[in-house]
Amino acid sequence: MAVASAPEAPSLSEPQDGGGSEHDIILKARGVTVGFGDTLILKDLDLDVYRGEILGFVGGSGTGKSVLMRTILRLMPKRAGTIEVFGHDLDRLSVNELSDLEQRWGVLFQMGALFSSLTVKQNVQVPMREHLDLSQRLMDELALLKLELVGLPRESAEKFPSELSGGMVKRASLARALALDPQLVFLDEPTSGLDPIGAGDFDILIRNLRDTLGLTVYMVTHDLDSLHTVCDRIAVLAEKRVLLTGTMDDMLQSDHPWVRSYFHGVRGSRLAG
C-alpha cells in the first residue's frame, strides 16, 4: 500500500545551503519578547534547534517554557523578535504559506488535548481531514499505521479518550502529531503524569521515532531522566531568556545558581555522580 504524506508546498522550498551551519538550524528564534499586560514573560530570547536533534527545554515553573512553544506555534502573539522555521520567517508568510508550513510540524500538548467526543482513530485523522484529500478507507489504514507506530494496539482505535490510561492518551496524542509525517515535533511535558516505567518507555519511543523517521524534536520537560536519557542538547530558560544551552555535562558544570540547584539537587544528584 502506498502511504500518503502531507504535500510540501512548492512556494516554501528549503533555502539553499550556503555552506555554513545555518543550513542545519531548523528553528531559529531571535530577540523574542512576550508579555501579558505590564508583565514580560520572555525578553530578547534567542534559541536555535538543529536538524535531527532532541532538544530538551527546561526551566522553573511559570518561567515561560510552554509560552515560548505556543508563541513559536503562533498560538500566542509576541511583542518583538523573529521566529524562523525551516528557514522561513513566520511573520513574512501568507495565510496559505503558513498553512503549508504547519503541515511540516506536529504537536503533542501537555494533557494530550484529544477530542473527547471522537474515537482515538478519529482523533488521529483530524489533521488528515483538514489538510489532505483522502478516502475514508485510506485514512482508516493510515490511522492504524500511526497507532502501531507509537505502540498502541489496533483495538484501541475505536476507544474514546476516557477509556484510555494516561500513557495510552500520550501515545494516541503522539500518533495524531505524526499524522502528516512531520519533520519537526513539539512535545509539551510528554512524560508528565506517567509512572517511572511508563515515562521511561515513552522516552525510548521518542528516541526510536527520531532515529527511524529522522525527526527533529523540541521537548519541553522537567523530567531529569528524560533530559539525561534522550536529549542531545538542553536549553535552560531563566531570567526571561535562554540562559544556557549544551549537553548534560555542560549543565552539571554550570556555576549558575538555578542551574546548579536544578541539576545538583536531590533528584539530580545521581546524574552528577
N, C-alpha and C positions, 0 to 999 in steps of 0.2 A: 504493500500500500504506500502510495506517495504521501508524505507528511507535509501538510501545508504550513507555511510560516508567514509571518506578517511581511508584507511587501515593503521594501525600502523606497522612499520617495526619491526620484531622480534629482530633484532640486536640492536635496540635502546630502550630497555625496561627501565622502570623507575628505578633509583638507589634505593637500599633498604633503608628503614628508619632506621637511626642509633639511633633514639630516641631523637634527638635534633631538633632545629628549622630549621636546614639546609633542612629538608625534605619539608618545606613549601616555600622555596625560588625557584621560578620558573625561574627567570632570575637573574644572578649574573655577575656583571662587576667588575673587579679588576685591578687597575693600568692602565686604558685605556688612551692612548695618541694618538691624531690625529692631523695632521698638513698639511698645504699646503705650500710647499717651506720652507721658513725660519720662517713661522708664525705657532705657535701652537694654535689650537682651543680648544683642551681638553688636560689636563695634569694630569696623575696619578689619574684618576677619578674612584671612587668606587660607586656602586649602587646595591641595592637589590630590587627585585619586588616579592611580596608574592602572593602565590596562592589565587585566588578568590578576590583580591582587585582591586579597581580602583585607580591607581596611577596617579596623575596629575603632569606633568613635566613642570616646569615653569622657565623662565629666560628672561633677556633682549634681545632685537632684536640683532641678529648676535652673540649671545654667544655660539651657537652650539647645540641647542636643537634638531633640525632636523638632524644635523650632527651625533649626537650620535645615534639617531634612525636608520639612514641609515647605520651606522657602525655596529650596532647590526645585522641588516638585511644583512650584507655583501655586501652592495651596495657601500661602501666606505672602503678603507683599513685603518688599524690602524698601528701605529708605535710600540706600545708596549701594554702589558696588556693581560688579558684573558677575554673572554666572555663565560659564560655557560648558556645554555637554556635547561630546563628540565633535569638538571644535567649533560649535555654533553658539554665538551669543544669544541667549534665550530672549532677551529684550528686543532683538532685531528681527525676530521671526514673525511671519504672519500667523493667523489662527490655524490655517491649513498646514503650514510648515511645522508648527508646534505639535499638532495632532499627529503628523507623520513621525516626528522625533520621539514623541511619547510612546510610540509602539515599540521603541527600541530599549525601553526600560520597564521593569516590573517592580511592584511594591508589596511588601508584607508589613502591614500595620501592627502595632503592638498587641492589640487584643484580637487580631485576626481580621476583624471587620467583615466577616462573612454576612451575607444577607440571610436573615433568619427564616424568611418565608420561601427560600429556594433550597433545593437539594444541593448536596456537595457538587454533583455533576453540573447542575445549572449554574452554580457559583463560578466554577472553572470556565464555563462557556461565556460568561458575561463579556470579557474583553473580545472574544471571537465574534460575538453578535454585534458589538459596537464597531469593530474595525474591519472584519473580514466578510466576504460574501461566500459562505459555505453552506452546504446542505446540512440538514439536521443529522443525518446519518454520519457524515464526516465529522461534525462537531462532537457527536457522541463518542466516536472512536478516538478522536484527539484528546478529549477529556479523560477517558480511561487511560490513555497512554501517559498523560501528565500525572495522574494519580499513582500509577505504578512507578513512575519516575521518582516520586517522593516517598515511596514505601507504603502507600495505602492500598489495602485490598480492594478488588473490584466491587465487592458488595457494599463498600462504604459510599459508592457513587449515589445511591438512592436514599441515603440517610440525610436528615436535616442537621444543621449545626448543633442543635440542642441535644442530639443523640450521640455526639462525639465527645471523647475525652479531650483534655486540654492539649495534649500532644498531637492528637489527630486534627484538631482545629488548626494548629500551627502548620501542619503538613498540607492540609487542604488549602489553606491560605497561600502557602508557597506554590502549590500546583497552579493556583489562579495567577500568581505573579509570573509564572513561567509559560502561561498560556500562549503568548505570541512569540515565543523563542527569543527573549530579550538578550541583549549583550551586557546590560548593567542591571543589577538587582539591589534594591534598597530594603534593608531589614531593620525594623524598629523593635528592639528588645526581643529578638526571636526566641530566647530561652526563658523569658520572664514567666514565672508561674509553673515551670516544669520542675519535676523532681530531678536530682542529680543524674540519674541514669538516663531519663528522657532527654535532659539537656545535653548530655554527652553524646547520645545518639544523634540528636539534631545537629550538633557541631560537626560530627563525622559526615552527615548527609550534606551539609553545606560545602564542606571541603571536597567531597567526591563530585558534587554537581559542578563546582568551579572547575575541577580538573577535567571532567568529562565534557562539559558544554563550553568551556573556555569563557566562563563568566567573569565579570568584574563585580565585586561585592562590597557595598558600603553598608556596614553593620553598626548601628547604634546599640551599645550594650553596656551593662555594668558588671557583667559576669566575668570574673577574673579567669576562670577556667577556659572560657571561650577565647579570651584575649591571648591566653598562653598557648592554647591548643591549635587554633585555626587561623589566627590573624598573622598576615605577613608584616603589616605595619600597624601602629597605633597612633591615633591623633587625640591629644588631650585638649578639651575645652575648659578654659578657666580665664577669669578676668575679661570675659566677653569676647575672647578671641581664641584661635588655636595657639596654645602656648607652646606645645612641643609635639613633634612627630618623630617616629622612629620605631625600632624593634623593641621587644620586651626588655632586652638588655639595656637599651637606651633609657627606658622608663626606670629600671632598677638603679641606674647610675645617676639619675637626675637629683639635683640638690633642691629643687623647688619644694617648698613645704607641703603643698597639696599633693603633688605627685608622690613624694616620699610617704605621706600619710596613707595614700590610697594603695600604693604597691608594696609598702613595707608594713602595713597594718596587720592585724591579727589574721585576716583572711589571706593577705598577700605574702605573709612571712614564708610560707612553704615555697613560693616562687623564688624568693631571694635566696633560699637555701639550696 
